Amino acid sequence: MRIAEQYQLTEEDVSRIIEMAWEDRTPFEAILAQFGLPEKDVIKLMRQEMKLSSWKMWRARVQGRATKHAAKSPDTGFRHRCSRQRAISFNKISKR
């Protein structure tokens, strides 16, 4: 079963998860909080939705990166915000 079907994700949700996964400073915990996908399922979703070469490049980039895990990330007090941060919330419905 595909991850998107298992979690009943829309195309927009899948697109946003992929975008968040590519961002260096967005931890997997943020994806879990917003969409309910644990890290292992984010990895499976990325593999299902991307070309093999793109997935390999993303996987190599993410493995061992401290900023992708909130517990490993250094607490500098600085929080990176996406340019679209106002439209992003922990709700399924965007506040646009």
Chimera marker file (.cmm) of the C-alpha trace (Angstrom):
<marker_set name="trace">
<marker id="1" x="0.000" y="0.000" z="0.000" r="1" g="1" b="0" radius="0.5"/>
<marker id="2" x="1.249" y="3.462" z="-0.867" r="1" g="1" b="0" radius="0.5"/>
<marker id="3" x="2.048" y="5.758" z="2.055" r="1" g="1" b="0" radius="0.5"/>
<marker id="4" x="-0.180" y="8.558" z="0.705" r="1" g="1" b="0" radius="0.5"/>
<marker id="5" x="-3.167" y="6.193" z="0.653" r="1" g="1" b="0" radius="0.5"/>
<marker id="6" x="-2.352" y="4.733" z="4.052" r="1" g="1" b="0" radius="0.5"/>
<marker id="7" x="-2.349" y="8.184" z="5.696" r="1" g="1" b="0" radius="0.5"/>
<marker id="8" x="-5.097" y="9.573" z="3.404" r="1" g="1" b="0" radius="0.5"/>
<marker id="9" x="-2.889" y="12.389" z="2.132" r="1" g="1" b="0" radius="0.5"/>
<marker id="10" x="-3.962" y="14.710" z="-0.656" r="1" g="1" b="0" radius="0.5"/>
<marker id="11" x="-1.650" y="15.636" z="-3.539" r="1" g="1" b="0" radius="0.5"/>
<marker id="12" x="-1.128" y="18.995" z="-1.806" r="1" g="1" b="0" radius="0.5"/>
<marker id="13" x="-0.138" y="17.235" z="1.444" r="1" g="1" b="0" radius="0.5"/>
<marker id="14" x="2.329" y="14.984" z="-0.394" r="1" g="1" b="0" radius="0.5"/>
<marker id="15" x="3.839" y="17.981" z="-2.166" r="1" g="1" b="0" radius="0.5"/>
<marker id="16" x="4.234" y="19.885" z="1.128" r="1" g="1" b="0" radius="0.5"/>
<marker id="17" x="5.798" y="16.861" z="2.875" r="1" g="1" b="0" radius="0.5"/>
<marker id="18" x="8.346" y="16.503" z="0.064" r="1" g="1" b="0" radius="0.5"/>
<marker id="19" x="9.101" y="20.230" z="0.288" r="1" g="1" b="0" radius="0.5"/>
<marker id="20" x="9.556" y="20.024" z="4.076" r="1" g="1" b="0" radius="0.5"/>
<marker id="21" x="11.756" y="16.923" z="3.751" r="1" g="1" b="0" radius="0.5"/>
<marker id="22" x="14.065" y="18.721" z="1.281" r="1" g="1" b="0" radius="0.5"/>
<marker id="23" x="14.432" y="21.753" z="3.583" r="1" g="1" b="0" radius="0.5"/>
<marker id="24" x="17.588" y="21.439" z="5.659" r="1" g="1" b="0" radius="0.5"/>
<marker id="25" x="16.222" y="23.032" z="8.809" r="1" g="1" b="0" radius="0.5"/>
<marker id="26" x="12.832" y="21.324" z="8.965" r="1" g="1" b="0" radius="0.5"/>
<marker id="27" x="13.115" y="18.382" z="11.379" r="1" g="1" b="0" radius="0.5"/>
<marker id="28" x="11.265" y="15.126" z="10.844" r="1" g="1" b="0" radius="0.5"/>
<marker id="29" x="9.432" y="15.881" z="14.087" r="1" g="1" b="0" radius="0.5"/>
<marker id="30" x="7.717" y="18.867" z="12.393" r="1" g="1" b="0" radius="0.5"/>
<marker id="31" x="6.411" y="16.563" z="9.651" r="1" g="1" b="0" radius="0.5"/>
<marker id="32" x="5.231" y="14.114" z="12.316" r="1" g="1" b="0" radius="0.5"/>
<marker id="33" x="3.413" y="16.883" z="14.195" r="1" g="1" b="0" radius="0.5"/>
<marker id="34" x="1.750" y="18.346" z="11.112" r="1" g="1" b="0" radius="0.5"/>
<marker id="35" x="0.933" y="15.237" z="9.066" r="1" g="1" b="0" radius="0.5"/>
<marker id="36" x="1.351" y="12.301" z="11.452" r="1" g="1" b="0" radius="0.5"/>
<marker id="37" x="4.116" y="10.631" z="9.398" r="1" g="1" b="0" radius="0.5"/>
<marker id="38" x="7.063" y="9.205" z="11.347" r="1" g="1" b="0" radius="0.5"/>
<marker id="39" x="10.543" y="9.442" z="9.816" r="1" g="1" b="0" radius="0.5"/>
<marker id="40" x="10.508" y="5.910" z="8.387" r="1" g="1" b="0" radius="0.5"/>
<marker id="41" x="7.275" y="6.637" z="6.507" r="1" g="1" b="0" radius="0.5"/>
<marker id="42" x="8.596" y="9.981" z="5.233" r="1" g="1" b="0" radius="0.5"/>
<marker id="43" x="11.549" y="8.051" z="3.779" r="1" g="1" b="0" radius="0.5"/>
<marker id="44" x="9.171" y="5.541" z="2.159" r="1" g="1" b="0" radius="0.5"/>
<marker id="45" x="6.999" y="8.358" z="0.772" r="1" g="1" b="0" radius="0.5"/>
<marker id="46" x="10.016" y="10.118" z="-0.690" r="1" g="1" b="0" radius="0.5"/>
<marker id="47" x="11.150" y="6.875" z="-2.319" r="1" g="1" b="0" radius="0.5"/>
<marker id="48" x="7.694" y="6.270" z="-3.831" r="1" g="1" b="0" radius="0.5"/>
<marker id="49" x="7.230" y="9.810" z="-5.120" r="1" g="1" b="0" radius="0.5"/>
<marker id="50" x="10.706" y="10.633" z="-6.449" r="1" g="1" b="0" radius="0.5"/>
<marker id="51" x="12.939" y="9.363" z="-9.219" r="1" g="1" b="0" radius="0.5"/>
<marker id="52" x="15.532" y="6.924" z="-7.916" r="1" g="1" b="0" radius="0.5"/>
<marker id="53" x="18.448" y="9.297" z="-8.566" r="1" g="1" b="0" radius="0.5"/>
<marker id="54" x="16.669" y="12.157" z="-6.747" r="1" g="1" b="0" radius="0.5"/>
<marker id="55" x="15.821" y="9.900" z="-3.820" r="1" g="1" b="0" radius="0.5"/>
<marker id="56" x="19.444" y="8.730" z="-3.523" r="1" g="1" b="0" radius="0.5"/>
<marker id="57" x="20.658" y="12.340" z="-3.568" r="1" g="1" b="0" radius="0.5"/>
<marker id="58" x="18.107" y="13.348" z="-0.880" r="1" g="1" b="0" radius="0.5"/>
<marker id="59" x="18.890" y="10.295" z="1.270" r="1" g="1" b="0" radius="0.5"/>
<marker id="60" x="22.636" y="10.948" z="1.163" r="1" g="1" b="0" radius="0.5"/>
<marker id="61" x="22.001" y="14.572" z="2.084" r="1" g="1" b="0" radius="0.5"/>
<marker id="62" x="19.692" y="13.762" z="5.016" r="1" g="1" b="0" radius="0.5"/>
<marker id="63" x="21.570" y="10.861" z="6.609" r="1" g="1" b="0" radius="0.5"/>
<marker id="64" x="23.450" y="12.025" z="9.656" r="1" g="1" b="0" radius="0.5"/>
<marker id="65" x="22.288" y="15.646" z="9.329" r="1" g="1" b="0" radius="0.5"/>
<marker id="66" x="21.687" y="16.969" z="12.843" r="1" g="1" b="0" radius="0.5"/>
<marker id="67" x="19.224" y="19.636" z="11.711" r="1" g="1" b="0" radius="0.5"/>
<marker id="68" x="16.765" y="16.979" z="10.484" r="1" g="1" b="0" radius="0.5"/>
<marker id="69" x="16.331" y="15.695" z="14.055" r="1" g="1" b="0" radius="0.5"/>
<marker id="70" x="15.141" y="18.112" z="16.750" r="1" g="1" b="0" radius="0.5"/>
<marker id="71" x="16.891" y="16.173" z="19.541" r="1" g="1" b="0" radius="0.5"/>
<marker id="72" x="20.260" y="16.282" z="17.750" r="1" g="1" b="0" radius="0.5"/>
<marker id="73" x="19.944" y="19.851" z="16.527" r="1" g="1" b="0" radius="0.5"/>
<marker id="74" x="22.031" y="22.422" z="18.377" r="1" g="1" b="0" radius="0.5"/>
<marker id="75" x="19.828" y="24.774" z="20.391" r="1" g="1" b="0" radius="0.5"/>
<marker id="76" x="20.999" y="28.152" z="19.166" r="1" g="1" b="0" radius="0.5"/>
<marker id="77" x="17.781" y="30.010" z="19.868" r="1" g="1" b="0" radius="0.5"/>
<marker id="78" x="17.519" y="30.799" z="16.146" r="1" g="1" b="0" radius="0.5"/>
<marker id="79" x="14.589" y="29.295" z="14.323" r="1" g="1" b="0" radius="0.5"/>
<marker id="80" x="14.652" y="29.328" z="10.554" r="1" g="1" b="0" radius="0.5"/>
<marker id="81" x="11.345" y="30.322" z="9.006" r="1" g="1" b="0" radius="0.5"/>
<marker id="82" x="10.209" y="29.490" z="5.539" r="1" g="1" b="0" radius="0.5"/>
<marker id="83" x="9.135" y="32.438" z="3.378" r="1" g="1" b="0" radius="0.5"/>
<marker id="84" x="5.641" y="30.902" z="3.399" r="1" g="1" b="0" radius="0.5"/>
<marker id="85" x="5.567" y="30.436" z="7.181" r="1" g="1" b="0" radius="0.5"/>
<marker id="86" x="2.414" y="32.502" z="7.719" r="1" g="1" b="0" radius="0.5"/>
<marker id="87" x="0.428" y="30.107" z="5.538" r="1" g="1" b="0" radius="0.5"/>
<marker id="88" x="1.755" y="27.027" z="7.342" r="1" g="1" b="0" radius="0.5"/>
<marker id="89" x="0.121" y="25.821" z="10.520" r="1" g="1" b="0" radius="0.5"/>
<marker id="90" x="-0.256" y="22.564" z="12.398" r="1" g="1" b="0" radius="0.5"/>
<marker id="91" x="-3.829" y="22.386" z="11.099" r="1" g="1" b="0" radius="0.5"/>
<marker id="92" x="-4.800" y="20.606" z="7.909" r="1" g="1" b="0" radius="0.5"/>
<marker id="93" x="-6.445" y="23.815" z="6.697" r="1" g="1" b="0" radius="0.5"/>
<marker id="94" x="-4.170" y="26.689" z="5.852" r="1" g="1" b="0" radius="0.5"/>
<marker id="95" x="-5.017" y="30.123" z="7.292" r="1" g="1" b="0" radius="0.5"/>
<marker id="96" x="-4.784" y="32.074" z="4.054" r="1" g="1" b="0" radius="0.5"/>
<link id1="1" id2="2" r="1" g="1" b="0" radius="0.2"/>
<link id1="2" id2="3" r="1" g="1" b="0" radius="0.2"/>
<link id1="3" id2="4" r="1" g="1" b="0" radius="0.2"/>
<link id1="4" id2="5" r="1" g="1" b="0" radius="0.2"/>
<link id1="5" id2="6" r="1" g="1" b="0" radius="0.2"/>
<link id1="6" id2="7" r="1" g="1" b="0" radius="0.2"/>
<link id1="7" id2="8" r="1" g="1" b="0" radius="0.2"/>
<link id1="8" id2="9" r="1" g="1" b="0" radius="0.2"/>
<link id1="9" id2="10" r="1" g="1" b="0" radius="0.2"/>
<link id1="10" id2="11" r="1" g="1" b="0" radius="0.2"/>
<link id1="11" id2="12" r="1" g="1" b="0" radius="0.2"/>
<link id1="12" id2="13" r="1" g="1" b="0" radius="0.2"/>
<link id1="13" id2="14" r="1" g="1" b="0" radius="0.2"/>
<link id1="14" id2="15" r="1" g="1" b="0" radius="0.2"/>
<link id1="15" id2="16" r="1" g="1" b="0" radius="0.2"/>
<link id1="16" id2="17" r="1" g="1" b="0" radius="0.2"/>
<link id1="17" id2="18" r="1" g="1" b="0" radius="0.2"/>
<link id1="18" id2="19" r="1" g="1" b="0" radius="0.2"/>
<link id1="19" id2="20" r="1" g="1" b="0" radius="0.2"/>
<link id1="20" id2="21" r="1" g="1" b="0" radius="0.2"/>
<link id1="21" id2="22" r="1" g="1" b="0" radius="0.2"/>
<link id1="22" id2="23" r="1" g="1" b="0" radius="0.2"/>
<link id1="23" id2="24" r="1" g="1" b="0" radius="0.2"/>
<link id1="24" id2="25" r="1" g="1" b="0" radius="0.2"/>
<link id1="25" id2="26" r="1" g="1" b="0" radius="0.2"/>
<link id1="26" id2="27" r="1" g="1" b="0" radius="0.2"/>
<link id1="27" id2="28" r="1" g="1" b="0" radius="0.2"/>
<link id1="28" id2="29" r="1" g="1" b="0" radius="0.2"/>
<link id1="29" id2="30" r="1" g="1" b="0" radius="0.2"/>
<link id1="30" id2="31" r="1" g="1" b="0" radius="0.2"/>
<link id1="31" id2="32" r="1" g="1" b="0" radius="0.2"/>
<link id1="32" id2="33" r="1" g="1" b="0" radius="0.2"/>
<link id1="33" id2="34" r="1" g="1" b="0" radius="0.2"/>
<link id1="34" id2="35" r="1" g="1" b="0" radius="0.2"/>
<link id1="35" id2="36" r="1" g="1" b="0" radius="0.2"/>
<link id1="36" id2="37" r="1" g="1" b="0" radius="0.2"/>
<link id1="37" id2="38" r="1" g="1" b="0" radius="0.2"/>
<link id1="38" id2="39" r="1" g="1" b="0" radius="0.2"/>
<link id1="39" id2="40" r="1" g="1" b="0" radius="0.2"/>
<link id1="40" id2="41" r="1" g="1" b="0" radius="0.2"/>
<link id1="41" id2="42" r="1" g="1" b="0" radius="0.2"/>
<link id1="42" id2="43" r="1" g="1" b="0" radius="0.2"/>
<link id1="43" id2="44" r="1" g="1" b="0" radius="0.2"/>
<link id1="44" id2="45" r="1" g="1" b="0" radius="0.2"/>
<link id1="45" id2="46" r="1" g="1" b="0" radius="0.2"/>
<link id1="46" id2="47" r="1" g="1" b="0" radius="0.2"/>
<link id1="47" id2="48" r="1" g="1" b="0" radius="0.2"/>
<link id1="48" id2="49" r="1" g="1" b="0" radius="0.2"/>
<link id1="49" id2="50" r="1" g="1" b="0" radius="0.2"/>
<link id1="50" id2="51" r="1" g="1" b="0" radius="0.2"/>
<link id1="51" id2="52" r="1" g="1" b="0" radius="0.2"/>
<link id1="52" id2="53" r="1" g="1" b="0" radius="0.2"/>
<link id1="53" id2="54" r="1" g="1" b="0" radius="0.2"/>
<link id1="54" id2="55" r="1" g="1" b="0" radius="0.2"/>
<link id1="55" id2="56" r="1" g="1" b="0" radius="0.2"/>
<link id1="56" id2="57" r="1" g="1" b="0" radius="0.2"/>
<link id1="57" id2="58" r="1" g="1" b="0" radius="0.2"/>
<link id1="58" id2="59" r="1" g="1" b="0" radius="0.2"/>
<link id1="59" id2="60" r="1" g="1" b="0" radius="0.2"/>
<link id1="60" id2="61" r="1" g="1" b="0" radius="0.2"/>
<link id1="61" id2="62" r="1" g="1" b="0" radius="0.2"/>
<link id1="62" id2="63" r="1" g="1" b="0" radius="0.2"/>
<link id1="63" id2="64" r="1" g="1" b="0" radius="0.2"/>
<link id1="64" id2="65" r="1" g="1" b="0" radius="0.2"/>
<link id1="65" id2="66" r="1" g="1" b="0" radius="0.2"/>
<link id1="66" id2="67" r="1" g="1" b="0" radius="0.2"/>
<link id1="67" id2="68" r="1" g="1" b="0" radius="0.2"/>
<link id1="68" id2="69" r="1" g="1" b="0" radius="0.2"/>
<link id1="69" id2="70" r="1" g="1" b="0" radius="0.2"/>
<link id1="70" id2="71" r="1" g="1" b="0" radius="0.2"/>
<link id1="71" id2="72" r="1" g="1" b="0" radius="0.2"/>
<link id1="72" id2="73" r="1" g="1" b="0" radius="0.2"/>
<link id1="73" id2="74" r="1" g="1" b="0" radius="0.2"/>
<link id1="74" id2="75" r="1" g="1" b="0" radius="0.2"/>
<link id1="75" id2="76" r="1" g="1" b="0" radius="0.2"/>
<link id1="76" id2="77" r="1" g="1" b="0" radius="0.2"/>
<link id1="77" id2="78" r="1" g="1" b="0" radius="0.2"/>
<link id1="78" id2="79" r="1" g="1" b="0" radius="0.2"/>
<link id1="79" id2="80" r="1" g="1" b="0" radius="0.2"/>
<link id1="80" id2="81" r="1" g="1" b="0" radius="0.2"/>
<link id1="81" id2="82" r="1" g="1" b="0" radius="0.2"/>
<link id1="82" id2="83" r="1" g="1" b="0" radius="0.2"/>
<link id1="83" id2="84" r="1" g="1" b="0" radius="0.2"/>
<link id1="84" id2="85" r="1" g="1" b="0" radius="0.2"/>
<link id1="85" id2="86" r="1" g="1" b="0" radius="0.2"/>
<link id1="86" id2="87" r="1" g="1" b="0" radius="0.2"/>
<link id1="87" id2="88" r="1" g="1" b="0" radius="0.2"/>
<link id1="88" id2="89" r="1" g="1" b="0" radius="0.2"/>
<link id1="89" id2="90" r="1" g="1" b="0" radius="0.2"/>
<link id1="90" id2="91" r="1" g="1" b="0" radius="0.2"/>
<link id1="91" id2="92" r="1" g="1" b="0" radius="0.2"/>
<link id1="92" id2="93" r="1" g="1" b="0" radius="0.2"/>
<link id1="93" id2="94" r="1" g="1" b="0" radius="0.2"/>
<link id1="94" id2="95" r="1" g="1" b="0" radius="0.2"/>
<link id1="95" id2="96" r="1" g="1" b="0" radius="0.2"/>
</marker_set>
